[in-house]
Amino acid sequence: MIKAIFFDLDNTLIDRTAAAYDIYCDIVSDCLPDLKKGSFEYEAAVQKLMIWDEYGTIEKAHVFNRFCKEFHLDMNLVESLSARWADEFGNYARVFAESENTLKNLGTRYRLGLLTNGYPKMQREKLKRSGLEKYFEVVIVSGEHGIHKPDVRIFELACQKMGLNPEEIAFVGDTFSADILGAMRCGMLPIWIHSDHLLNTQLKIMRIQRIEELTELL
Ligand SMILES: [Mg+2]
């Protein structure tokens, strides 16, 4: 019997894709001033960054390395752009329209927790800006513990902090290799949320496309 639900943050409760698009637009404007904002060339540069970013799973140094090579920019920019990302990305956070209602609703029936991978300062800033912090009894940011999803130890820490066994916890996240794999290793019930229904899997796992679908699923 499920007693608690743990959530991932990025692209689960907050629209990381929209935030990434916004910051990459600002970066293209600053680094490639010859490309006119709103032109197809400008948009193509932003869309390249979005693809290299792979939903945030690729280290920023790699993304900006590729960017600087592709657009013949000073390679010293790689470091400063990576630092800019770490400093500023938290400020771009946008919450999905139905996240708050869903948490409010589920919070009447389940205990709620958050388990996110990333830098403490950035993830805490995103959470603060989302206005969702008050719904969580337990918040774990991987960077504060030096272990990251899918490492089973961070999921075990989540169980321990909630005072429940893994079978009593559902885990909702969008990144299969971090969220779903880790939850399965720990023995939680994994629920894969992904807006792209074309992503295929042979596994019989619970799937949703939008956060509000959880209310009926659980
Ligand atoms: Mg995520």
Residues whose N, C-alpha, C, O or C-beta is under 5 A from the ligand:
A	BS01	MG	D8 L9 D10 N11 T12 D174 T175
